[in-house]
Amino acid sequence: MADQKRFQKQELNSEDYEKTEEGAKMLKTTSKVVTGIVVVVGVLKKYGPEMLKGINKIRKL
């Protein structure tokens, strides 16, 4: 009951949430980078050997 009263009287201040917002932005950016890396690694793992064979064939010509 005391917690409810305390939070009802508390004024919201945007400065209190700056670190939370910065952390959320950093997490969002990091997740995009990690997703991109995973996609690139997956594509290279699947098509990499074929690409290397093709490059070697072109070099031999």
C-alpha positions as a Markdown table, in Angstrom:
| # | Residue | x | y | z |
|---|---|---|---|---|
| 1 | Met | 0.0 | 0.0 | 0.0 |
| 2 | Ala | 2.8 | 2.4 | 0.9 |
| 3 | Asp | 4.5 | 1.6 | -2.5 |
| 4 | Gln | 1.4 | 2.5 | -4.4 |
| 5 | Lys | 1.1 | 5.9 | -2.7 |
| 6 | Arg | 4.8 | 6.6 | -3.2 |
| 7 | Phe | 4.5 | 6.0 | -6.9 |
| 8 | Gln | 1.3 | 7.9 | -7.3 |
| 9 | Lys | 2.9 | 11.0 | -5.9 |
| 10 | Gln | 6.2 | 10.6 | -7.8 |
| 11 | Glu | 6.6 | 13.0 | -10.7 |
| 12 | Leu | 8.1 | 11.7 | -13.9 |
| 13 | Asn | 11.3 | 13.3 | -15.0 |
| 14 | Ser | 12.8 | 12.5 | -18.5 |
| 15 | Glu | 16.3 | 12.9 | -17.1 |
| 16 | Asp | 15.8 | 9.9 | -15.0 |
| 17 | Tyr | 15.3 | 7.7 | -18.0 |
| 18 | Glu | 18.2 | 8.9 | -20.2 |
| 19 | Lys | 20.4 | 6.0 | -19.2 |
| 20 | Thr | 17.6 | 3.6 | -19.9 |
| 21 | Glu | 17.0 | 5.1 | -23.3 |
| 22 | Glu | 20.7 | 5.1 | -24.2 |
| 23 | Gly | 21.0 | 1.4 | -23.1 |
| 24 | Ala | 18.0 | 0.5 | -25.3 |
| 25 | Lys | 19.5 | 2.3 | -28.3 |
| 26 | Met | 22.8 | 0.5 | -27.7 |
| 27 | Leu | 21.1 | -2.9 | -27.4 |
| 28 | Lys | 19.1 | -2.2 | -30.6 |
| 29 | Thr | 22.2 | -1.3 | -32.5 |
| 30 | Thr | 24.1 | -4.3 | -31.2 |
| 31 | Ser | 21.3 | -6.7 | -32.1 |
| 32 | Lys | 21.3 | -5.3 | -35.7 |
| 33 | Val | 25.1 | -5.8 | -36.0 |
| 34 | Val | 24.9 | -9.4 | -34.5 |
| 35 | Thr | 22.0 | -10.3 | -36.8 |
| 36 | Gly | 24.0 | -9.0 | -39.8 |
| 37 | Ile | 27.1 | -11.0 | -38.9 |
| 38 | Val | 25.0 | -14.1 | -38.4 |
| 39 | Val | 23.4 | -13.7 | -41.8 |
| 40 | Val | 26.8 | -13.1 | -43.5 |
| 41 | Val | 28.4 | -16.1 | -41.8 |
| 42 | Gly | 25.4 | -18.3 | -42.8 |
| 43 | Val | 25.6 | -17.2 | -46.4 |
| 44 | Leu | 29.4 | -17.7 | -46.5 |
| 45 | Lys | 29.1 | -21.1 | -44.9 |
| 46 | Lys | 26.5 | -22.2 | -47.5 |
| 47 | Tyr | 27.9 | -20.6 | -50.7 |
| 48 | Gly | 31.5 | -20.0 | -49.8 |
| 49 | Pro | 33.0 | -23.2 | -51.2 |
| 50 | Glu | 31.1 | -22.8 | -54.5 |
| 51 | Met | 32.3 | -19.2 | -54.8 |
| 52 | Leu | 35.9 | -20.2 | -54.2 |
| 53 | Lys | 35.7 | -22.9 | -56.9 |
| 54 | Gly | 34.2 | -20.4 | -59.3 |
| 55 | Ile | 37.0 | -17.9 | -58.5 |
| 56 | Asn | 39.6 | -20.5 | -59.1 |
| 57 | Lys | 38.1 | -21.5 | -62.4 |
| 58 | Ile | 38.1 | -17.9 | -63.5 |
| 59 | Arg | 41.8 | -17.4 | -62.4 |
| 60 | Lys | 42.8 | -20.5 | -64.4 |
| 61 | Leu | 41.4 | -19.0 | -67.6 |
